[in-house]
Amino acid sequence: MQRLNWGCGPLTPFGWINSDIAAGPGVDVVADILQGLPFPDNHFDYIVSIHVLPELAYRELDPALHELRRVLKPGGILRLSLPDLDLAINAYRNKDIDYFLIGDDEVKSLSGKMIVQLLWYGRSRSMFTWEFTKELLERAGYSEVTRCAHEKSASGLTGITDLDNRALESLFVEARK
């Protein structure tokens, strides 16, 4: 079973091919997805990406999703974890201060906490809802786009949820090539 942890950052578990744009301990492959991943077509059984897609600008999303699809085997699964804009808006509207991870030492206002969290201190360049994510994936040629829960998979693949984290703020989505 070939599985890619795309955009791994410092999370580089054993048994995965860990790829990131920056070198670091445990990063197996350093590559910029917008320049192409150094893998052959139809290579991976599944790919997991945790909160990486938001770091791309809107115009970079389609090329990145196409490149991930290229390296997936036919029938392979892409699992994305993304910050869920709908959850953040609902928490803001309900004045749910506990939802936001930004401390009062950073920002005191609820709206400020929401903005800083969604932009993650300026790292995030794109935001996601279920509806928008489904549209992007279908536009990139994926099928069976499914919303999943934290540590739950529609694919039935063992280990595909092993990297799940940030359950409170995340949207989990799977799509088939």
C-alpha positions in Angstrom: 0.0 0.0 0.0 1.5 3.3 -1.1 0.3 6.3 0.8 1.4 9.9 0.6 1.3 12.5 3.5 1.3 15.6 1.3 2.3 18.8 3.1 3.5 16.9 6.1 5.3 19.7 7.8 6.9 18.3 11.0 4.3 15.4 11.2 6.3 12.6 9.5 4.9 9.2 10.6 6.6 5.9 9.7 5.0 4.0 6.9 4.1 7.0 4.8 5.9 8.9 2.1 6.1 12.3 3.8 6.3 15.2 1.3 6.6 18.9 2.0 7.7 22.1 0.3 10.4 22.5 2.9 13.1 20.0 4.1 12.9 18.8 7.7 13.4 15.8 9.8 11.5 12.9 8.4 10.5 14.6 5.2 11.2 12.0 2.5 10.4 14.2 -0.6 10.9 17.9 -0.8 8.7 19.3 -3.7 6.5 22.2 -4.7 3.2 20.7 -5.9 2.8 23.6 -8.3 6.1 22.5 -10.0 4.9 18.9 -10.1 5.4 16.0 -7.6 8.4 13.7 -8.4 6.2 10.6 -8.6 4.9 8.6 -11.5 1.3 8.7 -12.6 -1.0 6.3 -10.7 1.4 5.7 -7.9 -0.5 6.1 -4.6 -3.4 4.1 -3.2 -4.3 7.1 -1.1 -3.2 10.6 -0.2 -3.9 12.5 3.0 -3.4 16.2 3.4 -4.0 18.0 6.7 -4.7 21.8 6.5 -2.3 22.3 3.6 -4.6 23.3 0.8 -5.5 26.6 2.5 -1.9 27.8 2.1 -2.5 27.9 -1.7 -4.1 30.9 -3.4 -7.4 30.3 -5.2 -5.8 30.1 -8.6 -3.4 27.4 -7.4 -6.1 25.1 -6.0 -7.1 23.5 -9.4 -3.5 22.7 -10.4 -2.7 21.3 -7.0 -5.8 19.0 -7.0 -5.0 17.9 -10.5 -1.5 17.0 -9.6 -2.6 15.0 -6.6 -5.1 13.2 -8.8 -2.3 12.5 -11.3 -0.3 10.5 -8.8 -3.3 8.6 -7.4 -4.0 5.1 -8.7 -7.3 4.7 -10.5 -9.8 4.3 -7.7 -7.4 5.9 -5.2 -8.7 8.2 -2.5 -7.7 11.7 -1.6 -8.5 12.6 2.0 -8.4 16.3 2.9 -8.7 18.0 6.3 -9.5 21.7 5.9 -10.4 24.5 8.3 -14.2 24.7 8.0 -15.4 28.2 7.4 -19.0 27.3 8.3 -18.0 26.1 11.7 -16.1 29.3 12.3 -19.0 31.4 11.2 -21.4 29.5 13.4 -19.1 29.8 16.4 -18.8 33.5 15.8 -22.5 34.0 15.5 -23.1 31.9 18.6 -20.4 33.8 20.5 -18.6 30.5 21.2 -15.3 31.8 22.4 -14.1 28.3 23.2 -14.1 27.4 19.6 -11.3 29.8 18.7 -7.7 28.8 19.4 -6.4 32.3 19.5 -5.6 33.5 23.1 -6.5 36.9 24.6 -2.8 37.7 24.6 -3.0 37.7 20.8 -6.5 39.2 20.1 -9.3 40.0 22.5 -12.2 40.5 20.2 -14.3 37.6 19.0 -14.2 38.8 15.4 -10.5 39.3 15.6 -10.0 35.7 17.0 -12.1 34.4 14.1 -10.1 36.3 11.5 -6.7 35.4 12.9 -7.7 31.8 13.2 -9.1 31.5 9.6 -6.1 33.2 8.2 -3.8 31.3 10.6 -1.5 34.3 11.2 -1.3 35.0 7.5 -0.4 31.5 6.3 -3.8 30.7 4.9 -4.7 32.1 1.5 -7.9 30.1 0.8 -10.9 29.2 2.9 -13.2 26.2 2.6 -16.8 25.1 3.1 -18.2 21.7 2.3 -20.0 23.0 -0.8 -16.9 24.8 -2.1 -14.6 21.8 -1.5 -17.0 19.5 -3.3 -17.1 21.9 -6.2 -13.3 22.1 -6.4 -12.8 18.3 -6.2 -15.5 17.6 -8.9 -14.0 20.2 -11.1 -10.6 18.5 -10.8 -12.1 15.2 -11.9 -12.7 13.4 -8.6 -15.8 11.4 -8.0 -17.7 10.1 -5.0 -16.8 13.2 -3.0 -17.9 12.5 0.5 -18.0 14.5 3.7 -16.6 12.4 6.6 -16.2 12.8 10.3 -13.0 13.0 12.3 -11.4 9.6 12.3 -14.1 8.1 10.1 -13.7 7.1 6.5 -16.1 6.3 3.7 -13.3 4.5 1.8 -12.8 1.6 4.2 -9.0 1.9 3.8 -7.1 1.0 6.9 -4.9 3.9 8.1 -6.4 6.6 6.0 -7.6 8.5 9.2 -4.4 8.0 11.1 -3.3 11.6 10.5 -6.6 13.2 11.5 -6.3 16.0 14.0 -7.9 19.3 14.8 -11.4 17.8 15.0 -13.0 20.9 16.5 -12.3 23.2 13.5 -12.0 20.8 10.6 -13.9 19.6 7.6 -12.9 16.1 6.5 -13.5 15.1 2.8 -12.7 12.1 0.7 -12.8 11.8 -3.0 -12.0 9.0 -5.5 -10.0 9.2 -8.6 
